[in-house]
Amino acid sequence: MKPSAPRFVVYARVSTSEQGESGLGLEAQLAACQAHVEQVSGETLRTFSEVWSGTDDNRPQLVAAMKLARRTGAVLLVAKLDRVSRAVACIANMIRDGVELRVAEAPTASAFELHLRASFGEEERNKIAERTSAALGALKARGVKLGSARPGHWEGREHLRLEGLKKARAAKQRKTRAANADLYAEARPIIEQTTGESLRHVAAELEAAGILTPRGSSSWTATGVKRLRAAIVEPAT
């Protein structure tokens, strides 16, 4: 009986909008993945790519790629392991959740080896961050203006600054909603039942129900209720 061709879900990522616009980083990754698929006479079910920071493991296209791979039993294929993550926990959770991961540059690597590679990558990222922080601290101490604080840094690129701020706000909103998901579910009935009531009245209802604020306080302020109501009634998209 002829074995069925291996099936792959391909994922590629770059970190900056410049890389995304040029397509060079993504093209190189996709070419490496396609070469592996052809080498094993496989089939690509779908390709996912995005411009997103590798420090954020909750990336929309990565999540979609993982879901498809898990649902179809296909292999999640990436050019390099750090395109998924350098965090050991992320790689471990992915494998634990039943996603078979393969790296085009090391196609025979076992799950154990992928864990080791992720460990080394995470350690290297931490060392780079420490060295960079120390160097930038020394420059700042000497009065050197860094990054976006430099005169003229955003000249002609204001749209990039605004785009960065928008993405940062969206990421913060996603993390806040994820962290407060249980609170929103618990408070939703009260918020919906007290439509039109004053903020103080809603605060009293929340306190009477024993619902704690996001910071763990048993006392709700009008501002806290207003934010809660906005988050539940008009969730961020």
N, C-alpha and C positions, 0 to 999 in steps of 0.2 A: 504493500500500500504506500503510495507516494505521500510524503509528509506535506502538510499544508504550508504555504509560504508564511513566514513570520510577518506580523503586522505591527506597524509603528505609528505612534503619535509623536510628531516632531515639535520640539519647543526651542525657541531662540530668544535671546534677550540682549539688549544693550542698555547702558546706564544713562546716557544723555540724549537730549533732543537732537544735538548735532549729529551724533552717530546714527540716530534713527532716520534723520532726513537724508543723510548720505547713502544709507543702505549698505555701506561696505561691511560694517561689523556683522549685520544680520545675514548678508549674502554669503560671507565666508562660513558662518556657522551652518547655514542651510545647505551649502555645498558639501561640507564635511559630513553632515547627516545623510544627505542623499547618496553620497559615495558609499557609505556603510550599508544603506538599504539595498543598493544595487549589488554590493559585494556578496550579500547573503541572499540575494534574489527575493527580497522582501517586498512589502507593499506599504505605502504611506497612506494612512486613513485621512489624516488632516494635519495641517501645519499651523502652529500658533506662534506668534512673535509679538513682542512689545518693548517699549522703551520705559524702563522702570528701574529704580534702585534695587540692587541686590540685597540691601539690608532689610528690605520689606518683603517678608515671605508670603504676604497675603496679596499677591498680584493677580488681577482678574484673569489674564490669559493663562497663567500657570495653573490657577485653580481649575479653569475650564479644561485644560489639557489633561490634568490629573483625573478629573471626573470622567472624561471620555476614555482614557486608558483603562481606568478601573472598570467602567461599564462594559467595555468591549473585550477586555482581557489582553489588550495590545500592550506593547512595550513603549514606555516613555523614553524617547531618544533625544539626547542633547549632545552638542559638539564637545563641550567641556563641563566638568562637574560644577564649576563656579557659576555657570549660566543658570543653574537651579538655585544653588545657595552654597555659601561657605560655612553655614551653621550646621554643626553635627546634628542638633535636635531636628532640624527641618528634614534632613536626609533620612534620619532614623524614623521619624514619624511617617514619611512617605512610604518607606519600605514596609513599616508595620501595618499601614493601612491597605496594603495589598497592591501597591503600584510597583511594577517591575521597571526598574530604571537602568538604562544603558547609556554609556558615554562613548561617543564615536572615537575619541582618541585613545580609549582603553576599553575596547568592546568585550574583552574576556574578564574584566574585573568582577570579582564576586561582591556580594553585599558587604562582607567583612572588609574587603579592600576599599570599597566606596566609603565606608565609615572612617577608615584610616585616612583616606585622601581628604575627606571633609574635616577631620581633626587637624591635619597639617595646614589646610587652607584657613581654618578658623584661627589657628595660632599665628599664622603669618599675617592675617588681617589685623589681629590685635597688636602685633609688633609694629606694623606699618603705622597704625593709628597712634601708638605711643610715640614713635619717632617723629611723626608729623606734628603731633601736639607739642612736643618739646621744642621743635624747630620754630613753629609758629609763635610759641610763647616767648622765645628768645627775641624774635623779631619785633613782636608787639612791645616788649619791655624796652626796646631801643627806639620806640616811637614810630615804627614803620606801619603804615596803614595797609591792611590786608584785604584780599578778596574784593567783595562788593563795596567796601569802604574806600577803595582807592579812587582818587579823582578821575572822572571820565570813564569809570569801569563800565557803566551801563549805556554810555553814549551810542545811539544807533541800535541798541539791543534792549530797549525798554520792554518790548513784548516778551522777551525771554524771562525778565525779572517777574513780570506779572504772571506769566505761565507757571513759573516756579512757586510763587506765592499761592496760586490757585491749587496746584497739586499738593502743596504742603497742608493747606487748609482742608482739602478733601481727605487726605490721609489721616489727619488728626480727627476729623469727624468720624471716619470709619472705625478708628481705634476706640473712640469714645462710645460709639454705639455698640460695638462688640463688648466692651467692658461693662456697659450698663444694660445689656439685653435682658437680664433677669429682672432688674428694677423696672424697666419699661413694661414688661409683661405683667408684673405684679401691680403696677400703678395704673395701667390702662383702664380697667373698669371704673376706677374712681374718677379719672380724668374725663372719661366719656359721660359718666353720670352727673358730673358737676359742670357741664357746659353752661356758660353764662353766669356762673357763680363767681364771687370775688376771689382773688388770689388767697386772701386770708382764710376764707371758708374752705377752699381746697386744701390749704396747708393743714387746717385743723382735721380734715377728713383723713389725710395721709398719716398724720400723727396718731389719730385714733386707731387706724388700721395697723399701726406698728411698722410702717414702711420707712426705712432709713434713707437718708439722702445719699448721693453718690460717694460722699466722703464718710459715710457711716454715722452721721448725726441723727438723733431722733427728732430734732426740731427743724421744721421747714420754714424758710423765709419766702417772702413774696417773689423775690428774684429767682430763687431756686424753683419755685412752682412754675413761674413763667417759662423758664428754660425747659423744665420737664414737659410742660404742656406742648411747647413748640416741637420738642423732639418726638413726641408721640403723635400729635395731630398733623404736623408738617415735617415728616422725616426727611433727612438730607438724601438727595439722590446721588 
